[in-house]
Amino acid sequence: MPVGFKFTDEDTKYPADKDGKVLFDAVDHVEMWREMEKAVDLGLAKSIGLSNFNQKQIQHVLDSCRIKPAVLQVLKSCHCGSTSCLSIEAFAAKRWCKTGAY
């Protein structure tokens, strides 16, 4: 589940409670994706994609999306020839898109 910071006001980047604990706000992937689809509909974006999602998170979006992700961006380092990295790339390729690494 992606997380963001709880909105307090436009000037607060990292909201915290009285003890200094950061306040997070959970966001459902599908809810977030539908908002991004609206950006495409309004002509504000040509394509939309995912970044650093696992297979379960990707499937959750695919099961409910109207516009499929154009790309899955993944972190790839010199030691990331691991099975999990390769399986995510294969998973994405079978279902809809290419992966891009950063």
N, C-alpha and C positions, 0 to 999 in steps of 0.2 A: 504494500500500500504506500503510495507516495505521501510525503508529508510536506507541509508548508508551515510557515509561521502564522499564528493566529493574528488576524487583522485587528489593530487597535486604532490607528490613524495613519494618515499619509506620511508622517515624518518619522514614525517608529519602524526601524528596520528589523530589530530583534526584540520583540515584545517579551517581557519577563514579569513574573509575579513579584510580590513584595519581598520574597526571599532571593530574588535574582535567578530563579529557575526559568529557563526559556519556555515560552508557551507555543506549543505546536498545534496544528489543526490538520486532522486527517482528511484526505480527499480521495474519493472513489475514482479509479481510473476511467470508468465509463463516463461519469459525470464530467470529468476533465476533458475527455476526448470529444464529447458532444459540443462542448464550448469551442474547441478547436475546429470542429466541422463547421460551426457557425462562421468562424473567421474565413474559411474557404468560401462559404456561400456568399459572404459579403465582399469577396474579392480582396480581402486583407492578406491572404496567403494563397500561394499556388498549390502547395502540397504540405502535408504534415507527417510527422514521423514519431517514433519512440526512441528513447535513450535509456540504456542500462536496465531494461526490463528483463525479468526471468520468464521462463516458458509459461508459467501459470498466469502471470500478469499480461503477457502478450495475448494468450488465448482469451482472457477475460475481455480485452478490448475487441478482438476479432469477432467474438460471439455477439457483440452488440453494435458494432460500428456500421455506419452507412458509407463512409469513405475509408478505404483500407489505408494503413500506414504506407508511406512511400519508401521509407527506409528505417532500419533499426540501427541506431548508433551505439557502438559498444567500445568500452575501454579495452585496448589491446596493447599489452606490453611485451617485451622480449621473452618473458617467461609465461606468457598466456597461451601456450599451445595446449593448455589443459583440456580435458574432456569436456568440462562445462562450457568453455568458450566455443569449442568446436560444435558442440551439440546445439547451442543457441543459434549459431550461424546456419546449421543444417535445418533446424526447426523453422527459422524465418524463410529460408530459401524454398522449402517445401510448401509453405503456406501463401506467401505473397510477395516477398520483397528481397532486396539486397541488403547486406549489412555494410556499414561504414565504420571505420575505426578511427579513434583519436588517441 
